[in-house]
Amino acid sequence: LIKKNKVHAIIGEAISGNTLAGGPIADKAQIPMVSPTATNPLVTQNKKYVFRVCFIDPFQGEAAASYAYDTMGAKKAAILVDIAQDYCVGLANFFAKSFIKKGGEVVATAYCQTLDQDFTAQLSAIMAAKPDVIYMPSYYTEVALSCRQAFELGLNVPIFSADGAQAEELIKIGGKYVEGVIFIGHFAKEAAASELAKTYIETYEKETGKEASAFDALGADAYFILLDAVERAKSVKGPKIREALASTKAFPAVSGNINIGDDGNAVKDAVLLHVKDGKFR
């Protein structure tokens, strides 16, 4: 993109691993790169030209631990973590650290890998530990299958997941078994208050015939924030766009108000969601 197409800026990538791979290239070339959904804190670390419009994992893990301990009253937590994904491992660690700091106890930690289909051994070990809540910071496929198998085992404990589960596929795969799953998310239609958000949602639904997901909203935000930076910079030169991106203040984005500082990270609210009647609410 940089050498062949001579681009002035890049939107992407979506997942943290790929963004970590692309970041140093963008940095070296002084081409701003805005990720919609890469939440790993290392993505922007020591990078001048890498930005994001999503919150970061330490914030998400801490928010989940606070809600589980303070609001749900959970004192014992179990964690089921996908060790093949840096995103999942990082989130599990941030949650555990925050939950323990609050006075909670992590009574079981079980491991799986992306594309695993059978989680009964892990869930049986978790069941034996008698937790008050299960934290599953994985992507939607693994979460949906785990919920189904937890139900079949009779493991009736609240399940808390993460932003990687906020996709329609979770409901398509999990059906009735994912009802009640709670997670920290980036976007909720009911909370979308800005004019840009309302216009975007209305247009998106008209064009596609489906509801905008968090991935759709954050993809749009990466575009709108980059466009705003180019307009404010009055230039397509990398250093000028970078300067404008780093001074983004209270931008009324689709997913909420966004501030971006010199560290490239978005400061914004998180949304607490659950699955109710087959919808994210």
Buried (B, 14 or more C-beta within 10 A) or exposed (E): BBEEEEBBBBBBBBBBBBBBEBBEBBBEBBBBBBBBBBBBBBBBEEBBBBBBBBBBBBBBBBBBBEBBBEEBEBBBBBBBBBEBBBBBBBBBBBBBBBBBEBEBEBBBBBBBEEEBEEBEEBBEBBBEBEBBBBBBBBBBBBBBBBBBBBBEBEBEBBBBBBBBBBBBBBBEBBEEBBBEBBBBBBBBBEBBEBEBBEEBBEEBEEEEEEEBBBBBBBBBBBBBBBEBBBEBBEBEEBBBBBBBBBBBEEBEBBBBBBEBBEBBBBBBEBBBBBBEEEEBE
